[in-house]
């Protein structure tokens, strides 16, 4: 018999009754019933109940053992009495009556109570992450992650992709987030950077003649944490394709992600092809470029209805350039006044001067602003919002961007508060037609709005002859249930278009040649039309695991302050290490000079 086990703790069944087996694992639970010890023995695979009779020589030692002590047990598989069968575990029809037992490694009192359902304090969980990972839910999340990554690899290979690795130590590049810098020992005063994404390398692979690239790629960005964003590092299903259109990329992504989500969840998944929503339409209807389509609320513009109305607060603002966004909601006329008052206060907390609303009650229209509006204006609002008896329409007035964002926030709040969100589905969509350029709100200058390396729709002709603010790019996002899974683009592969696009954004050819010399030089030697995308692996696993925070699907995450409490990172280093790297630590109050990096948005 093997030194440690003949079976795992999830293998034994009623058919094994009468056989002698050996199991190893951790003491998960222990109960003393009339002098007999019952131990739930846990390993990676599952749980088996072990029975220890008081006549055994090891009884006393085990009775004093702490939970999470590692033991090896030899015993006879015995059927349980019908009244003691546990249907919640695979081995629930049998138990192991121990004849031999060895304590392999004793445990101290654990700072986490692992059998419990409560998560516990975040700092304790992260400091003792190796214990937290033993908890069934978290353990299963990491297993799920492994299975999903394996599935993704096979799905990509089925589409003719090959996996290639790209460098981890590379050069700093302006991609929207802060780089993690690595000082060079050999090259005094110079630094590598950890890649924010394999963006340039995967494009160079296309230039090099590789047709379909993918990689489960580690990415590093010095960003603040959010529920759907881990600080420090994350993984993405990075891909790039040559000689493709936007629709070709959509077809691959839809197939891979649809199959992945249907394989690992019982929830309904949006059938393909997924709907395409232009960026400006998304901002108008949902107030967000990552809309949660599970919420059955669509905003609309009603600025012109208020322009010449008697509601002067809105009328004057519209004439001054503001807009009015409406958020219609079905069947809530009977909500108490407190419901409306709280929503008004919420809107003020977002920066709005207030939140107006109208209530359709039978043949009448009620609400604080009803008296300021003519019957025909009320009728037009009802038509625009498809308002019927029982419905309410809320109104926000502000600059277009602010009104959209505030309306989007209120839309989501209403969806949650009214329990309108269908939690049994994954609703996917594409956000397309992002603007190539936008106005800098502070300087008024024309800048890139999203990705400077995207191909403008209309190519050079658009750059030469259209208002920059009217130029759209072949840029697209995948969104699921209000979470952005990925950004992507058809790339600009022509040097002349790259020069012109950067010129419009205020950068001369010398800047392009300095910052992107490698990519630019490669394009001068014949680059294929190409494009790509990079769905976030962590976010996909988070959605499929049903978790609200991304750290629950990462084996060893950092905390909100980008600290690894378990490994005590970031940590101080020795003076010798610093001298080898030609680095001297200066006071925290020292003001560092500007890097001169370009204010360019994030890359997919």
C-alpha positions in Angstrom: 0.0 0.0 0.0 1.1 3.5 -0.8 2.9 5.4 2.0 0.2 8.0 2.3 -3.0 6.9 0.5 -4.7 4.3 -1.5 -7.7 6.6 -2.2 -8.6 10.2 -2.1 -11.2 11.6 0.4 -13.7 11.7 -2.4 -13.5 8.2 -3.9 -15.0 5.8 -1.4 -18.5 4.5 -2.2 -20.8 1.8 -0.8 -19.3 -0.7 -3.2 -16.0 -0.3 -1.3 -17.5 -1.6 1.9 -15.4 -4.2 3.6 -12.1 -3.1 2.0 -9.1 -1.7 3.9 -7.9 1.7 2.6 -5.5 4.4 3.5 -6.4 8.1 3.4 -4.5 11.3 4.1 -5.7 14.8 4.7 -6.6 17.6 7.1 -8.9 17.4 10.1 -11.7 19.6 8.9 -14.3 18.9 11.6 -14.1 16.8 14.8 -17.0 15.7 17.0 -17.1 13.6 20.2 -20.3 11.5 20.3 -20.4 9.4 23.5 -16.6 8.9 23.6 -16.3 8.1 19.9 -14.5 10.6 17.7 -16.0 11.5 14.3 -13.5 13.3 12.0 -14.3 14.9 8.7 -11.1 14.2 6.8 -10.5 16.7 3.9 -8.1 16.7 1.0 -8.1 18.4 -2.3 -10.8 16.2 -3.7 -13.4 16.0 -0.9 -14.4 14.7 2.5 -14.6 11.3 4.2 -15.9 10.7 7.7 -13.5 8.8 9.9 -14.5 7.0 13.1 -12.1 6.6 16.0 -13.0 4.3 18.8 -11.7 5.0 22.3 -10.0 1.6 22.4 -7.4 2.7 19.8 -4.0 3.8 21.1 -4.1 7.0 19.1 -7.5 8.1 20.3 -6.2 10.4 23.0 -3.7 12.1 20.8 -6.3 12.7 18.1 -8.9 14.0 20.6 -6.4 16.7 21.5 -5.4 17.6 17.9 -6.4 20.9 16.5 -8.4 21.4 13.4 -6.3 21.4 10.2 -3.8 18.9 11.6 -2.6 16.5 8.8 -3.1 12.8 9.5 -2.9 9.5 7.7 -5.5 6.9 8.5 -5.8 3.2 7.7 -9.1 1.5 8.2 -12.1 -0.5 7.0 -14.8 1.1 4.8 -18.1 0.6 6.5 -21.7 1.5 5.3 -23.4 4.1 7.4 -26.7 3.5 9.1 -29.5 4.9 6.9 -30.3 7.6 9.4 -26.7 8.9 9.3 -26.2 9.0 5.6 -24.9 12.5 4.4 -26.4 13.3 1.0 -24.3 16.5 0.8 -21.0 14.7 0.2 -20.1 12.1 -2.4 -18.8 9.7 0.2 -21.9 10.2 2.4 -23.0 6.6 2.4 -19.8 5.2 4.0 -17.3 6.0 6.8 -13.8 4.8 7.5 -13.4 3.0 10.9 -9.7 3.7 11.8 -7.3 0.9 12.8 -4.2 2.9 12.4 -3.5 6.6 12.5 -0.4 8.8 12.2 -0.2 12.5 12.8 1.8 13.8 9.9 1.9 17.5 10.9 0.2 19.1 13.9 -1.6 22.4 13.4 -1.8 25.4 15.8 -5.1 27.1 16.4 -6.0 28.7 13.1 -6.7 32.4 12.8 -9.6 31.5 10.4 -12.4 29.2 11.2 -12.4 27.2 8.0 -15.6 25.2 8.4 -17.6 28.4 8.8 -19.3 30.3 6.0 -18.2 33.7 7.0 -15.4 35.3 5.1 -13.7 36.9 8.1 -11.6 40.1 8.1 -9.9 40.9 4.8 -6.5 41.5 6.4 -6.6 38.1 8.2 -7.8 36.3 5.1 -5.0 37.7 2.9 -2.2 37.3 5.5 -3.2 33.7 5.9 -4.2 33.1 2.3 -2.8 29.6 2.3 -5.5 28.8 4.9 -8.2 30.8 3.2 -7.6 28.7 0.1 -8.5 25.6 2.0 -12.1 26.9 2.4 -14.4 25.0 0.0 -15.7 28.1 -1.9 -12.3 29.7 -2.5 -10.7 26.3 -3.2 -13.4 25.6 -5.8 -12.9 29.1 -7.3 -9.3 28.4 -8.0 -10.1 25.0 -9.4 -12.7 26.6 -11.7 -10.1 29.1 -12.8 -7.7 26.4 -13.8 -10.4 24.5 -15.7 -11.6 27.7 -17.5 -8.0 28.5 -18.6 -7.5 25.0 -19.9 -10.8 25.2 -21.8 -9.9 28.6 -23.3 -6.6 27.2 -24.6 -8.4 24.3 -26.3 -11.0 26.6 -27.8 -8.4 29.0 -29.2 -6.4 26.1 -30.7 -9.7 24.9 -32.3 -9.9 28.2 -34.1 -6.3 27.9 -35.5 -4.5 30.0 -32.9 -1.0 29.2 -31.6 0.2 30.3 -28.2 3.3 32.4 -28.1 5.1 33.9 -25.1 6.1 37.6 -25.1 8.7 39.3 -22.9 8.0 40.3 -19.3 10.9 42.6 -19.1 10.4 45.3 -21.7 10.4 49.1 -22.2 8.1 51.6 -20.6 5.3 52.8 -22.8 2.5 55.3 -22.5 -0.6 53.1 -22.1 -2.8 55.0 -19.7 -1.8 53.3 -16.4 1.4 53.6 -14.5 4.2 51.2 -15.3 5.9 48.9 -12.8 9.6 49.8 -13.3 12.5 47.4 -12.9 16.0 49.0 -12.6 18.8 47.6 -14.6 22.0 46.6 -12.8 24.0 46.5 -16.0 22.8 49.7 -17.6 23.2 52.5 -15.1 20.1 54.7 -14.7 17.9 52.7 -17.1 14.8 50.7 -16.4 12.8 47.9 -17.7 9.0 48.0 -17.4 6.7 45.1 -16.7 4.2 44.9 -19.6 0.8 46.6 -19.2 -0.2 44.3 -22.0 1.6 42.4 -24.8 0.2 45.0 -27.2 3.3 45.9 -29.3 4.7 42.4 -29.2 1.6 40.8 -30.5 1.4 43.3 -33.3 5.0 42.6 -34.2 4.2 38.9 -34.3 1.6 39.7 -37.0 4.2 41.8 -38.9 6.6 38.8 -38.5 4.1 36.6 -40.4 2.4 34.7 -37.6 -1.2 34.6 -38.5 -3.1 33.9 -35.3 -1.6 34.5 -31.9 -3.0 34.0 -28.4 -1.6 33.9 -24.9 -2.9 33.6 -21.3 -0.9 36.8 -20.7 0.1 38.3 -17.4 -0.3 42.0 -17.4 1.0 44.6 -14.9 -0.5 48.0 -14.2 0.0 50.2 -11.2 -3.7 51.0 -10.8 -6.0 51.4 -7.8 -8.1 48.4 -6.9 -11.8 48.0 -7.6 -14.2 45.1 -7.1 -13.6 44.0 -10.7 -9.9 45.1 -10.9 -7.0 43.6 -9.0 -4.1 46.0 -8.2 -0.7 45.0 -9.6 -1.3 42.1 -12.0 -4.0 40.4 -13.9 -4.4 37.8 -16.7 -6.0 38.2 -20.1 -6.8 36.0 -23.0 -4.7 38.0 -25.4 -5.2 37.4 -29.1 -4.3 39.0 -32.4 -5.2 38.0 -36.0 -4.0 39.0 -39.4 -6.0 39.8 -42.6 -9.2 40.2 -40.6 -12.1 42.6 -40.3 -13.8 43.6 -37.1 -16.6 41.0 -37.7 -14.0 38.2 -38.0 -12.7 39.0 -34.5 -16.3 39.2 -33.2 -17.0 35.7 -34.6 -14.0 34.1 -32.8 -14.6 35.9 -29.5 -18.4 35.2 -29.5 -17.8 31.5 -30.1 -15.1 31.1 -27.5 -16.7 33.0 -24.8 -20.2 31.7 -25.5 -19.0 28.1 -25.3 -17.0 28.9 -22.2 -19.9 30.4 -20.3 -22.3 27.7 -21.3 -19.8 25.0 -20.3 -19.2 26.4 -16.8 -22.6 27.8 -15.8 -26.2 26.8 -15.8 -27.3 30.4 -16.4 -28.7 31.5 -19.7 -26.2 33.1 -22.1 -26.9 35.7 -24.8 -27.2 33.8 -28.1 -24.8 34.8 -30.8 -24.3 37.1 -32.6 -24.4 39.6 -29.7 -26.0 42.9 -30.2 -23.8 45.8 -31.3 -24.4 49.1 -29.6 -22.6 52.2 -30.9 -20.8 54.1 -28.1 -22.9 57.2 -28.4 -26.1 55.2 -28.3 -24.8 53.4 -25.2 -24.1 56.7 -23.4 -27.6 58.0 -24.4 -29.6 54.9 -23.4 -27.6 53.6 -20.5 -25.3 56.4 -19.4 -22.3 54.0 -19.6 -20.1 52.3 -22.1 -20.4 49.1 -20.1 -24.2 48.8 -19.7 -25.9 46.1 -17.6 -28.5 44.9 -20.1 -30.3 42.9 -17.4 -31.8 46.1 -16.2 -34.9 46.8 -18.3 -34.5 50.6 -18.3 -33.4 52.7 -21.2 -32.8 56.4 -20.9 -33.8 58.9 -23.6 -33.1 62.5 -24.5 -35.9 65.0 -24.1 -34.0 68.3 -24.2 -36.2 69.8 -26.9 -39.4 69.2 -24.9 -38.0 71.4 -22.1 -36.2 74.0 -24.3 -39.2 76.3 -24.4 -41.2 74.9 -21.5 -42.3 76.7 -18.4 -39.9 74.8 -16.3 -37.3 77.6 -16.3 -34.5 75.7 -14.5 -34.3 73.2 -17.3 -35.3 75.6 -20.2 -32.5 78.0 -19.4 -29.9 75.2 -19.0 -30.9 73.6 -22.3 -30.6 77.0 -24.1 -27.1 77.3 -22.5 -26.0 74.0 -24.0 -27.1 71.4 -21.3 -29.2 68.4 -22.0 -32.1 66.7 -20.3 -31.9 62.9 -19.8 -34.9 60.9 -18.8 -35.0 57.6 -16.9 -38.3 55.9 -17.3 -39.5 53.2 -14.8 -42.5 50.9 -15.1 -45.2 50.5 -12.4 -43.8 52.3 -9.4 -46.4 55.1 -8.9 -47.4 53.6 -5.5 -43.9 53.9 -4.0 -44.0 56.0 -0.9 -42.8 59.6 -1.0 -39.7 58.6 1.0 -38.6 56.4 -2.0 -38.6 59.5 -4.3 -37.0 61.7 -1.7 -34.1 59.3 -1.2 -33.5 59.1 -4.9 -33.5 62.9 -5.2 -30.8 63.0 -2.4 -28.8 60.3 -4.2 -28.8 62.4 -7.3 -27.6 65.4 -5.4 -24.8 63.2 -4.0 -23.7 62.5 -7.6 -23.4 66.2 -8.2 -26.8 66.9 -9.7 -28.7 70.0 -8.6 -31.7 67.8 -8.2 -33.9 65.1 -9.8 -37.2 66.0 -11.3 -39.9 63.4 -11.9 -43.4 62.8 -13.2 -45.9 60.1 -12.2 -48.6 58.8 -14.5 -51.6 58.0 -12.4 -54.6 57.0 -14.4 -55.5 59.9 -16.7 -53.6 62.4 -14.6 -49.9 63.3 -14.5 -48.5 64.2 -11.1 -45.2 65.3 -9.7 -43.2 68.4 -8.6 -42.8 69.7 -12.1 -46.2 68.9 -13.6 -47.5 72.4 -13.1 -44.7 73.9 -15.2 -45.5 71.8 -18.3 -48.2 72.1 -21.0 -50.5 69.2 -21.8 -48.8 68.8 -25.2 -45.4 68.7 -23.5 -46.6 66.0 -21.1 -48.0 64.1 -24.0 -44.7 64.3 -25.8 -42.8 63.0 -22.8 -45.3 60.2 -22.4 -44.8 59.3 -26.1 -41.0 59.4 -25.8 -40.9 57.3 -22.6 -43.8 55.0 -23.5 -45.4 56.1 -20.2 -48.6 54.5 -19.1 -50.6 54.3 -15.9 -48.3 53.5 -13.0 -45.1 54.6 -14.7 -42.6 57.2 -13.5 -40.1 59.2 -15.5 -37.1 60.9 -13.7 -35.3 63.8 -15.3 -31.7 65.1 -15.0 -30.3 68.2 -16.6 -26.6 69.0 -17.0 -23.8 68.9 -19.5 -24.1 65.9 -21.8 -21.3 63.8 -20.3 -22.3 64.5 -16.7 -26.0 63.9 -17.3 -25.2 60.6 -19.0 -23.1 59.4 -16.1 -25.5 60.5 -13.4 -28.4 59.0 -15.3 -26.5 55.8 -15.7 -25.8 55.6 -12.0 -29.5 56.2 -11.2 -30.5 53.6 -13.7 -28.3 51.0 -12.0 -29.5 52.1 -8.5 -33.1 51.7 -9.6 -32.4 48.3 -11.1 -30.9 47.1 -7.8 -33.3 48.8 -5.4 -36.4 47.6 -7.4 -34.8 44.2 -7.9 -35.2 44.4 -11.6 -31.9 42.6 -12.3 -32.3 39.1 -13.7 -29.5 37.2 -11.9 -30.2 34.0 -13.9 -28.6 35.3 -17.2 -25.4 36.5 -18.7 -26.2 39.3 -21.1 -23.5 40.2 -23.5 -23.1 43.0 -26.0 -20.5 44.8 -28.1 -19.9 48.5 -27.7 -18.6 49.7 -31.1 -17.8 52.9 -32.9 -15.8 54.6 -30.3 -14.8 58.2 -31.1 -11.2 58.4 -32.3 -10.7 61.8 -30.7 -12.2 64.0 -28.0 -11.7 67.4 -26.5 -9.6 67.7 -23.4 -12.0 69.1 -20.8 -9.3 71.3 -19.3 -7.3 72.6 -22.3 -9.8 72.1 -25.1 -7.2 70.4 -27.2 -8.0 67.5 -29.4 -6.7 64.2 -27.9 -7.0 60.5 -28.4 -10.2 59.3 -26.7 -9.4 55.6 -26.4 -6.6 53.8 -28.3 -4.1 55.8 -30.5 -3.2 52.7 -32.5 -6.6 52.0 -33.8 -7.6 52.3 -37.5 -9.9 55.2 -38.1 -13.1 54.4 -39.9 -12.6 55.9 -43.3 -8.8 55.7 -43.1 -6.6 58.6 -44.3 -9.6 60.3 -46.0 -11.4 60.7 -42.7 -8.2 62.1 -41.0 -7.8 64.6 -43.8 -11.4 65.7 -44.5 -13.6 65.1 -41.4 -13.9 67.0 -38.1 -11.7 65.0 -35.8 -14.5 64.8 -33.2 -16.7 63.1 -35.9 -14.1 60.4 -36.7 -15.0 57.0 -35.4 -12.5 54.2 -34.8 -12.6 50.5 -35.3 -12.6 50.0 -31.5 -14.8 47.7 -29.6 -15.5 46.4 -26.1 -17.1 43.2 -24.9 -19.5 43.8 -22.0 -21.3 41.3 -19.8 -23.7 42.2 -17.0 -22.3 45.7 -16.6 -18.7 44.5 -16.5 -16.2 45.3 -19.3 -14.5 42.0 -20.2 -12.3 43.4 -22.9 -11.3 46.2 -25.2 -10.0 45.6 -28.7 -9.4 47.2 -32.1 -8.5 46.8 -35.7 -5.0 48.2 -35.7 -3.6 51.0 -37.7 -0.9 49.3 -39.8 0.1 52.1 -42.1 2.9 54.6 -41.1 1.3 57.5 -42.9 -2.0 57.1 -41.0 -0.1 56.8 -37.7 1.8 60.1 -38.4 -1.4 61.9 -39.3 -3.5 60.6 -36.3 -0.8 61.7 -33.9 -0.5 65.0 -35.7 -4.2 65.7 -35.1 -3.6 64.9 -31.4 -0.8 67.4 -31.2 2.3 65.3 -31.7 4.8 65.7 -34.4 6.6 63.0 -36.3 9.6 63.2 -34.0 7.4 62.1 -31.0 6.0 59.1 -32.9 9.5 58.1 -34.0 10.9 58.5 -30.5 8.1 56.7 -28.6 7.1 54.0 -31.1 10.2 53.6 -33.2 10.1 49.8 -33.2 6.4 49.5 -34.3 6.8 52.3 -36.8 9.9 50.7 -38.3 8.2 47.4 -38.5 5.3 48.9 -40.4 7.7 50.3 -43.0 8.5 46.8 -44.1 5.1 45.6 -44.9 2.5 45.1 -42.2 -0.6 43.0 -42.7 -4.0 44.5 -41.8 -4.6 43.1 -38.3 -6.6 43.4 -35.1 -7.2 41.8 -31.8 -8.7 41.9 -28.4 -7.9 40.6 -24.9 -10.8 39.4 -22.6 -9.9 39.5 -19.0 -9.5 36.0 -17.5 -10.0 37.1 -13.9 -13.2 38.9 -14.7 -14.6 35.9 -16.7 -13.9 33.6 -13.8 -15.4 36.1 -11.3 -18.6 36.1 -13.3 -18.7 32.3 -13.7 -18.0 31.8 -10.0 -20.8 34.2 -9.0 -18.4 36.3 -7.0 -18.7 40.1 -6.5 -15.0 40.7 -6.0 -12.2 39.7 -8.3 -9.8 38.7 -5.4 -12.0 35.7 -4.7 -10.9 34.0 -7.9 -7.1 34.9 -7.6 -5.0 32.5 -5.6 -2.8 35.1 -4.0 -4.3 38.6 -4.4 -3.1 41.9 -3.0 -5.2 44.1 -0.8 -6.8 47.4 -1.7 -3.5 49.1 -1.1 -1.6 46.9 -3.5 0.1 45.0 -0.6 0.7 41.3 -0.3 0.2 40.8 3.4 1.2 37.2 3.2 4.6 37.8 1.6 5.0 41.3 3.1 5.4 42.9 -0.3 6.4 45.5 -1.2 9.3 45.3 1.2 12.5 47.1 2.0 15.7 45.9 0.4 19.3 46.1 1.5 21.6 48.9 0.9 23.8 46.5 -1.0 21.0 45.7 -3.4 20.3 49.4 -4.0 24.0 50.2 -4.6 24.2 47.4 -7.2 21.2 49.1 -9.0 22.7 52.6 -8.6 19.6 53.6 -6.6 19.4 55.9 -3.6 16.2 56.3 -1.6 15.3 60.0 -1.2 12.9 61.7 1.1 9.2 61.2 0.5 8.7 64.9 0.1 11.0 65.1 -2.9 9.0 66.3 -6.0 9.9 64.1 -9.0 10.2 65.8 -12.4 7.6 65.2 -15.1 8.3 62.1 -17.2 7.1 63.7 -20.4 5.0 60.7 -21.3 2.1 61.2 -23.6 -1.4 61.4 -22.2 -2.7 58.4 -24.2 -5.6 56.3 -23.1 -5.3 52.6 -22.2 -4.6 49.9 -24.7 -6.6 46.7 -25.2 
